């Protein structure tokens, strides 16, 4: 914790993420307008009344951005939770039991990694009805492979440790060893992966919504705000600049936090 | 070495079967079939049934897959719906544009990333290093499609320096080779810039980490202790070793490169495989989707294999360990 605090970028990152979460939670209180109602003339440039301007329909971009934060952060969080759960589960069992199970799981990981994942996601989204729940599930189901490899690697080293041997000697069963001894000791890299994974999931969601295959209008998400903005690049550039900057800042902050956690949690990195 | 390559090539077979199996079943996950996209009310139901039978969509999915697999093994990926030309022909018509973009971007990335990463490592914790670090993080966080839009806004809409979309100037009548070359290069600037900036960031981080790790090794201390000049130590001892991991990372980043191409080609209307793929997905052009997925997977896996071979070639430690 102390080491994390000393990392300036990580502190800035976590402050921004914290602020965004608060903005997202209190969006209904903070938003000056209803995000899906037409409140003024269309494509008004930023002003005191509309800090981020209005969009092509005359909706307030600031209010939409606040509500968009809710959607984007939620999708990121849920998607990464799915990915981490699947990845950890596969990694734990493959690494611990080894043998045929291990090779089967790892070959499956290889297959999944040979896809350009955006392609798989796009295909699934076109085939299913694109909505916010499918987006979360699809992103989760296509981004667990890295975690599985990571956890498997951790398990392979941890299961040779003496405390695991000791646990086995006093008669602990496999289930207990995996969840009571191995999982807690491999949690550090999982936490780091979760932070970075959330950044990735937010990026993927925005790309999907941008192509019209993610969160569907009128629900605002940063990605579908950008989709609307594409046609008004000349008349209303703020419509494109603001959601993009928000994605950039959010993802960047998450990366800083993840990197800070990695440095704080790994004993190898020396602190300067 | 030959044994290693052959073994890896054999591994490819189940991998590709897995890839095709998953994509085939994912495609058929949804109820209905592509004929439902025909909204023309004049098409009679029996007409639709005939089309369905023609495309083999009336058979069970397993049979459809086995039929596809049987032909695919022989290099026949079927006829693309609507376009009515062989899938392979359609894809290979689009492949050069994609490869041109991807290979140029890869070369440009390497050309920039290696010096940046190495310099960043040598000057660790200076303002230069910090600047590069923050810059790479920004590059990793920027949504590629947004970067594309912003570059378009700046260089195409506001400044008017480069064309925003397409690959050729349609007004160019009977251009000779030189004219055509500059025309394409002109159109390629913005997509190339987008792709390069996006992949640059991550690779620079890796290059920096690789160089730092090498600089901490014993043989560098030995070289310095021998009294070799810093230049010789850095460029003859450290750099040569620090370049090795970048080969692997480049191989591993291929799926991202393909994924990026899908979106970037779509935005810039670049007539490549990625844009074709997005179109195929939206119109549920099953044979075309299958062809593109399998071809991308082949290219990705072959890329990884080439990276591994390259790794073994430049690093004698691996070569000897394999024997």
Interface residues (C-beta under 8 A of the other chain):
Chain A: X9 X107 X108 X110 X111 X112 X113 X114 X115 X116 X117 X118 X119 X120 X122 X123 X124 X126 X127 X128 X199 X203 X206 X207 X210 X211 X226 X229 X230 X233 X234 X237 X240 X241 X243 X244 X247 X248 X251 X252 X255 X256 X259 X272
Chain B: X14 X15 X16 X18 X19 X22 X23 X26 X27 X29 X30 X125 X134 X137 X138 X140 X141 X142 X143 X144 X145 X146 X149 X150 X152 X153 X157 X255 X256 X258 X259 X262 X263 X266 X277 X278 X281 X282 X284 X289 X292 X293 X296 X297 X300 X301
